[in-house]
Amino acid sequence: LGAVEPPVEVLLESPESSQEVSGLLLALAAWDKPHRLRVRGNIPSGPYVRMTMAVLRSFDVDVHQTEEEGGRSYLVEGPLQAPQEIFPIEPDASAAAVALVAGCLSGGAVQVPGLGLQSCQGDVRVIDYLQAFGCQAGERSTPEGAELFATGLPTQGVDLDLSGEPDLAPALVPMA
């Protein structure tokens, strides 16, 4: 037996966006040997990185995240493999947020089929934020699957930390 080669390492210092981390994870997943991405510093919009990891797992890529002093480490073991089955793509939660907010502000009601609270998209938290504003919002089951819904005018102001979901800010500003 030959010696096992250590994974190739890539270091990312102080990323300005989760897109930098996601892009490197996607690139490293194309290789047939393990690679490690070390990220020093805070990763803005962390839910987007978790979404990238979930999608990579659907393409038979193992991604193992560990916390390290001053950052995180991701061991990526590819290569990417096309799924054998149809790969469903859920509606975009950021875009759905605009419609859900508009439904509340207009006094109407909006449903977004095919998107539920168990989504790996962090922007489904729009439901929590709409509830905080006093709107009726949530998830319900239909024969076709989960759907998000929202209705009712806002009844109160709230302080929100959108650091994990910055794409929700433009949609939620009118609620204020």
N, C-alpha and C positions, 0 to 999 in steps of 0.2 A: 504494500500500500504506500502511495506517495503521501507527502505532507499536504495537509489542507492549507490552501492559501488563505490568508486573512482577507476580509472584504476590502475593496478599494474604498477609500474615504474621501468625502467631499465636505468642506467646511463652509458654512454660510454664517457670516457675522452680522448681527443686528439687522435682520430683514425689515424692509419698510412696508412689506405687504405679504399676506399669506400666499399670494400668487407666485412669489419667488420660491417658496417652499414647495407648493404644489407642482410647479413646473419642473423643479429638480426631481421630485419623487416620480413624476411621469417619465422623465428622461432616464432615470436610473432603472426603472421597471423594464425598460426595453432590453437590458443586458441579461445574459443567461448566467452570470455569476453574481453572487451577493455583493451589494454595495451598501455603504453606510453614509447617511447624511447626518452631519452634526450641525445643529443650529445653536449658535450662541446668542443669547439675548431673548427678548420677548417676541413672540410671533403675533402680529396684529391679526385680528379676525380668525382666531383659531378654529371655529366651526367649519370654515372652508377647507382647512387641511384635513379634518376628520372626514369630510365628505369625499375628498380626493382618495383617502385611504380606503374608504368603503367601496368606491368604484373600482379601485385597483384590485381589491379582493375578488370582485365579480369577474375580473379578467385573469384569475388564478395567480395573482401576485401576492406574496406574503409580505406584509409590512408590520414590523414590530417596533413600537415606540417605547422608549425608556426615558425617564427623567435623569438628567445629569446635572452636576453642579454648574450653574450658569446657563442652562439650556436643556435641549432635548436631543435625542439620537433616534434615528430611524434606520433600521436594518431592512433593506429592500431586496427581496429575492424573486426575480423574474425568471424567464421572460414573460411578457404579456402573451396571453392566449385568448383568441376569440372565443366567446361563450358558445356552447353548442346549441343553446336555446335562444329564442328571441330575447333580446335585452330590452326590457321596458324602460322608458325614460319618463319620469314623472314631470308634471308641469313645473315650471320655474317658480320657486317660492317668492323670489324678489318681485317678479312681475305680478304674481297672484296677489301680493300685498297691496299693490296699487288698486286693484279691483276691489279687494276686501275693504280697504279704507274708503274708497269712493262709495261703496254700498252703504256704509255707515253714515258718512257725511251727507248723502243725498236722501236719507230716510228710507232707502230701499233695502234690499237684501241681495247678497251674492253668495253663490256656492262655487267651489272650485273642485270638481271631481278629479279623482286620481291622485290627490295630495292629502296626506294625513299627518298627524302629529308625530308619528314614528319615523318620518322622513329623516334622512341624514342631512338634509338642508337646514342649516341653522336659522334661516329666515322664516321658518314656520313659527318661530317665536312671535311673529306678528299677532298671533291669536292671544298670547299672554298680554301683549301690550294693548290690544283693543279691549280686552277685558278690564285692564287697569284703568282705561279711559271711561269705563262704565258701559261699553257696548256689549251686546250679546254676541259671543263668538266662540267657536269650538270646532269639534270634529264630530261627524256622525257617520254611521255605516249605511251604505246603500247596497242594493243587490250587485252593483258593479264594483264595490269596494269603498274605501274611505273617501270622504270629502271634507274640506274645510268650509265653514260658513261664517258669515258676519252680517249683523243688522243692528239697528238702533243707534241713535245719535249719542255722541259722547256726553257724559254728565259731569265729568271732573277732569282736572288737569293732573298730570303726573310728571315725575322726574324719571327719566329713562337713561340707562347706560347701554348705548348701542355699540360699544367697542367690539363685541363679538359679531354683530350684524350691521355693519355700517351702511349696507345697501338699503336698509329699511328707513334710514333717516329721511330721504326725500319723500317717501310715501307717508311717513308719520307726522311730518311738520304741519300739514294742514289740520291734523287732529288737535294740535295745540291751540 
